[in-house]
Amino acid sequence: MSQPETAQQATAPHEGTPVSAGIVTAVVGSSSSFVVVLAGLTAVGASPAQSASGLLTLLVSQALGMLWLAVRHRTPITLAWSTPGAALLVSTGAVTGGWAAAVGAFIVTGVLIVLTGLIPALGDLIARIPTSLARAMLAGVLLPICLEPVTGLADSPAYVGPVVLAWVVMHRISRRWAVPVSLVVALVVVLVSAGSSISSSDLVPTLTWTTPHWTVSAVVSIAIPLYIVTMASQNVPGVAVMSSYGYQVPWRETMTVTGIGTLIGAPFGGHAINLAAITAAMTAGPTAGADRSRRWTAVVAAAATYLILALACGALTALVAAAPGDVMQAAAGLALLGTLAASLAGALADEDGREAAVVCFVVAASGVSILGIGAAFWALLAGLVLRPLLSVARR
C-alpha cells in the first residue's frame, strides 16, 4: 500500500503505545491509497460494485493474514495491498477478456507468490532482475498518474485546487498525514458537489463474485508485471524494514499467506496483498511501544481497524464514482508522488545501467500496447535486453 521508505523516515522520534500505533497504521495505510486501488480496478474493467468488493476483499484478507502471522510468530508483521500494483492496473487499462480476464491474471499472480515461498529458485530469479529496472518500470507506470494533479488543476481548479492546497499545507505540518488529509478534502469536495446523487443502496459493502477467465494478453500484461512490482517494490523492502528493527520475517510462510490471500480474494476483486513497508515501520518501531516483545499487538490493533474500515468500502466507492472533474485522479496522483520520487531515485542510482533504466522508464510511461500486451511488460523486456548491451558499450 505504501512506497518503500527507510524506517527512520517512516516513524516518529517518540515512543507510543501498540494500540494507538496500530490504529494510526491502518488509518494512514488505507486512506493514503484506497483511491489508487479503486482507480486500478476500474481501469481494468471493474464496475463500481466490483471495485467496492475488491477493496473490501483486500482489507479483510490483509487483516486476517496479519492476525495469523503476528499472533503465530509474536512478530509485528504488517501486510498491505499492492499500491504499485494498483497503479500498474491504471496504466494497463482494459485487456482482452475484460474484467474476468483481469481476475484470472490476479489468480496467476497469487500462484506465483505462493510458488516464490515454496521454490527458492523462483525468488532467486526475481532477485536477479536489476533493482534499477524494476524501479524504472514502476516509475514509468506512475508518471501518467502523477501528472493528474497538474492537468486537473488546469482543467478543474475549483475542484482540484483545495486538494492540492491541503497536501502542500500538511506537508509543512506532518508529511505522514499529507496524503490522508488531502484525500479527506477530496471527499468533502465530492460530498458538496455530488452528495445528492449518491444512493443509500450504494453505501453497503457487498462481495461480488466474478468467474475468472484466462487470456494470454492479460497474463502477460497484468499477472507478470504485477508479480514483479509487488515483489520488488513491496515484499523485498518490507523484509528490509523489518530487519532494520531486528525482526526476521518468516519468508516462506509469509509468501504462502499473502499468495493464498491473493488467490482467494481474486474472484471477489482483490488484485494482490503483500508485506508492507512504511506501515511495517510504524508497527515495528518505537511508535509501537518501548517493549519490542509486545509490538506485535500493534498489528492486532491494525488488523481490527482494517476490519472496521472495511465497512466503509461501499461509501468510499460511491463517493469516488460520483466525483466531479479530475478531483479523485488528482488525489491519486498526489498519493503516489512519494513512490514516484523513490522509484526514480532507485532507477537512476546505478550509473552503469542508467541508460537501460531510462529506456525502461520511457517505454513504461508511453502506455503503448503491442500485440495486446501492455507497456509495463515491454518496458521490462527492453531494459533487460539493453542493459548488458549498453553496459558493454560504456566500457
Secondary structure, 3 states (H helix, E strand, C coil): CCCCCCHHHHCCCCCCCHHHHHHHHHHHHHHCCHHHHHHHHHHCCCCHHHHHHHHHHHHHHHHHHHHHHHHHHCCCCCEEECHHHHHHHHHHCCCCCHHHHHHHHHHHHHHHHHHHHHCHHHHHHHHCCCHHHHHHHHHHHHHHHHCHHHHHHHHCHHHHHHHHHHHHHHHHHCHHHHHHHHHHHHHHHHHHHHHHHCCHHHHCCCCCCCCCCCCHHHHHHHHHHHHHHHHHHHHHHHHHHHHHCCCCCCHHHHHHHHHHHHHHHHHHCCCCEEECCHHHHHHHCHHHCCCHHHCHHHHHHHHHHHHHHHHHHHHHHHHHHCCCCCHHHHHHHHHCHHHHHHHHHHHHHCHHHHHHHHHHHHHHHHCCCECCECHHHHHHHHHHHHHHHHHHHHC
